[in-house]
């Protein structure tokens, strides 16, 4: 087949993602904190953009007040003061304690008390402190520090003694001794290489040594996981009550001794929107607290009109265009958030009135059709956004849920999960409900028909153990 070159004229349509459109889409899916960071960064980079503090109207009155204060102060200085008589300062100071005196800062400001707050002590810091307090030679300190550096946040040693010997050129016996020393540190169980060793370290330091508990941890942990204590008693040839006593000791051990030193910070959720119930209806209020109000700087706006330099004029126009687009994009984001929340309230009115047991199935397309926007827009604007409602604080994604077939009407998946959680909370731990039993109870009590495997899937999604693992022998 011969190759040939030819020209062809075609007419096509395609969507071009301009930088401004990309920015508007990005702002939709940003969380509240991320949006605030973007605004602060834009204010720093764009000289035309500034925060509207709303104080311009008060400047004149403030200036007049300031002038009056200056005049009053000058008049006071001109007054002739009478000489102060000598006083007995020792007698005067007897009634006052000077023990709490704090020297002032050099700049005359107050002491920044927030600077006195120490950072949280990490597990590594705590172990290194104990290592430095131990009477060890420098080479041993180095080996101990290397071992501590390979302990993860749960308190487990993730390296190997071979790596320690190869890295520090030391013999295996010394590395083993230093590992045992670190394992003797607080918290109990730290430095273990696996769960079995972690529990054994804690049992060996327990106030009451129980050989049976140590034997169970050494070779029969799988039976404890299955809660098959009767079989375990037969294998160990001991009474069931004796096994339960040993298991009770094991249950109070910490499988992750490093958790108390976790450096995870508490996540503070600030609602993006408030939903209030007033006079039988719901009012939606966007939370604008903390978000800077933007405007175009007046000086630069006048400078564009009066500047005759083409380069400077072009630069200012470009910056002004970017500032205007950012302001409009933020306004559009807030308006879209308001519309989506209003639509959610309309669809999930029963939830806002009565709680999660009345949550209905809802998909993104239903809200998108209601507000005449694209489904992807609804998805973006509900990401990482939270609403404060009469039922609590929920992520906007929470109100979108799949459906499960039932009698009469379809039921939201989250409602079914909540019902499963409620039924399990009422069960007898000596005879917990199986997944089949949960299916029957949901059908009898709430007229909801679902398969056993669906119950198992929802139970696992909520991280609830199986009936065998929930069973407790009294």
Phi, psi and omega in degrees: 000128183278143177269143179216152177255136178207157179260143182221137181251122181229151178244117182230160175240136178209153180273123179258122180274097177289160177303324179294320179292321177298321179294318180296320179292321179296320181295331181299318187266001179286145173285174182299315180294319179295321178297319179297321178294320179296317179296315179299321180292320179294323178297323179290323187271333184251109182293337181287334185270137178213162179276133179274102183277346179072025185251000183295323182292337182267355185297319183296313181295324178293323179295319178297317179298319180297319179296320178297320179295320179296318180295319180295322179294320179295322179294323181292325181292333183281346181293146179273120182268143177284148180294141181275129180288153177295139181237156177276091186292331177297317179293323181295321185277351182297328182276004183234143178263133180251014182288339182262013181292136178237130181294139181288159177287159182295328182273002177085356181276176179279160180292125179284093185298334180294339178285346181274351180284124181279156177284161182291136179286127179272168178298319179298316178301315184294318180290320179295325177297317178293325179294317180292334178280351180274141179284084184236153175284159180308317179298322179290324176299321180294317179296315179299320178296323179294318179296315180297325178294344179254018176264128184280182185292341178273353178099010183260142177280116186265352179268203177217155180295330177297320178294322179297314181295319181291325183282320186255002178056050179239165181278160185294326182295317180293321178297319179296319180296319180291326177296317178296325178295315179297323179292343177274354180286167173271140003282154182299133180098354181290149179084003179289155181265344176204177183297319182300313180294324179298314180291323179295320178300318180291323179292323181291336177261007181289144180303327179243107180288129180237104180300326180294318178297320178294323178293322178295317180295325183292320187223002187223031180294331181296326178290326176294320180297321179278352184058032178267072187284333180293316177296322179296321179294323179293318181293322180275351179056048177227159179299150180300320180299325179292321177296318181296324178295318179293319179295325178298321177294316181296323183295339180269002176278158182257112179288346179227080186294344181274355184299322179300342181258015181300136181266015178290130181272150177292130181275120180265125181260122176253118182300141175275338183211145178248137177243111181251146175258117181228121177055045175081356179235169184250135179248134182252126180232124177284142180270102180260003181296130178091344179269121182297140173271125188260154175203168178273133180298129183297321182298313181290330177295318177288329181292327178297321182286330185260346184280130181256357178283121185297320182293310180296320180296318179294321179296314181294321179297320180295317179293323179291323178296318179295321180294315179298320180293322178296316180298316180293323180295320178293318178298319179295322178298314181294321179294320178295319178299320179295314181297317181295316179297318179298320178292320178298317179299322180294317182285324186252037182302320181296325177295314182295333179277319193234350176111187190293334179294349180245019177288133182257155173297138181208136179241164184299324184296325181296316178291321179299317178293326182292320182261004177059050175229169180284151180300322180294327177295317177297320180297318181292317186285343178264359179280127178058031175244140184236146180239134175268114186240168174299342179263359181127187179263125182227148170289143181300333177295336182300327185283352176260118186216146174291180184236152178235134182293143177209189178277126175087304184219158178280149186241142179289145180301316181297327177293318179297317178300319179295322178294320177299317179297320180293318181295317180294326180295337182265357187285164175273121184295339177283341179215070184293158182285135172281171179297324177297318179295321177297322177300314182293320180293322177296324180288319183286318187273324188235005179056041178246123182251114176222161182282159180298320181293332176290320176298317179298320180295315180294323179297318179291325178297326178272004178059044175258132183292164177289171183297322179296322181281337178276344185294137180232124179270120181280000000 
